[in-house]
Amino acid sequence: MAYQAKPPEGWLRTNLKYTKDRGSVAWVLHRITGLGLTAYIYVHIYALTSLTQGPQAFDNEMKLFQTPVFHVLEWLLFSLVVYHSLNGVRIVIVDWANGAAYHKKLLAVVYGLGVVLFIGMGILMFREPIANMFASLR
């Protein structure tokens, strides 16, 4: 029987069938956080253009950034920075310091430390608003 090629599959179908392990999930998350940080840089630069419109325009924009929605977005931005930086250090260790032998342990450290830092930053950022919310219930 002659070889018969399979019809080409799309990118999405191929990637959904891909067997994922911890390393490939870390790879995908690293790329996603990198894209998120790149998008943030553009938003940040756009926000700073209000400086060219005078101090009043800049102050008005800064008031917008003090809303609770932007505080949550800032916390999520922190999570992108933490994961991307910790995983970047892990990648350097794996590549340069014979870390391939213990890359799964390093990945567990990245996830664990990332969660601890994420929760810690949430406590620091939202401690006062949450305390004020419960103080008004008394």
N, C-alpha and C positions, 0 to 999 in steps of 0.2 A: 504494500500500500504506500502510495506516495505521500510525502509531507504536505500538509495543507496548512497554510498560515492562518492564524486567527485574525478576525477583523480587528482593526485598531480600536482601542478603547480610549475614552476621553481621560483627561488629566484627573478629574474629580473621581471617576470610577476607579482608576488605577490607585489613587492615594487612599481611597476608602477601603480597598482590599489589602493594602499594605499592612503587614504584621508589625504592629507597633510595640516597642519595648521602652524601657525607661529612658534610654539614650536618645531614641528618635523623638520621643515626646519632648525632651529637653531641647533638642535641636529645633523643633517646630516652635516651641515657646520662645526660644531665643530670637528667632526670626520675627515672630509676632510682636514681641516687646520692642525689638529694634525698629520695626515699622511704626509702632505706636509712639516711640520717642522721636522719630523723624517727623511724624505728623505734629507732635507737640512743638517742636522747634519752629515749624512754619506758623502755627497758631501764636506762639510767643512773639515771633518777629512781627506778625500782623498786629498784635495787641500793642506793641511798642510804637507802632506808627502813629498812635494817638498823641505821642509826644510832639510831633510836628504840627499838631493843631492847637497847641497851647496848653497851659497848665489846667484850665477848666475841663477840657475834653479828657485829659489824662486822669484827673481826679474823678470824673464821672465814670470812666471805665474801671478804675480801681474800686469804686463802690460796687460795681457789678460783680467784681471778683471776690467780694467779701460775703456774698450770699451763701447759704448752706449748700446749694447745688455745686458751687465751685469748690467748696471745702471738700466735698465728697470726691469730686473729680481730681482735686489735688492729692487726696489720699490714694486714689487709684493710680495717679501718675507716680507717686512714691513707690507703689508696688511694681510698676514697670521698671523703674530705675533700680530697685533692690534686686529683682530677679535677674535683670540683664547684667548688672555689674557682678553679682555673685556667680552667676553661671559663666560669665566671661573669665573670671579668675579660675574657676574650675577647668575651663577649656585650656587655659594657659598651663595649669598644673598637669593636666592630662597630656598635653603636647610636649612640654619641655621637661617635666620632672618625673617621667616614668609613672605618671598617674593613671595610665590605662589599667594597671594592675588593680587599682582600687577606685575606679571611676564611679562605681555604684554607691560606694560609701560617701564619696565626695558629693554626689548628687543628692543623697539623703541629707547631708549637711546643708547644701544649698536650699533645699525645700524647707528643712526644719528652721534654719536661721532666717530664711525669708518670711516664714509664717510668724515667727517670734517678733521680728522687726515690724512687720505689717500690723500686727495687733498692738505692739508697743506704740507705734506712731498713731494708730487710731485712738488709743487711750490719751496720748498727749494732745492730739488735735481736738477731740470731742469731749474731753473731761469736763470742761467748763460749760458748754452748751447742755450736756446731759444733766449735770448737777443743777443748772438753772431750771431745766424742765421739771425735774423732780422737786425742786424747792418750791415751785409755783403750785404743786399739788398739795402741799401741806396746809 
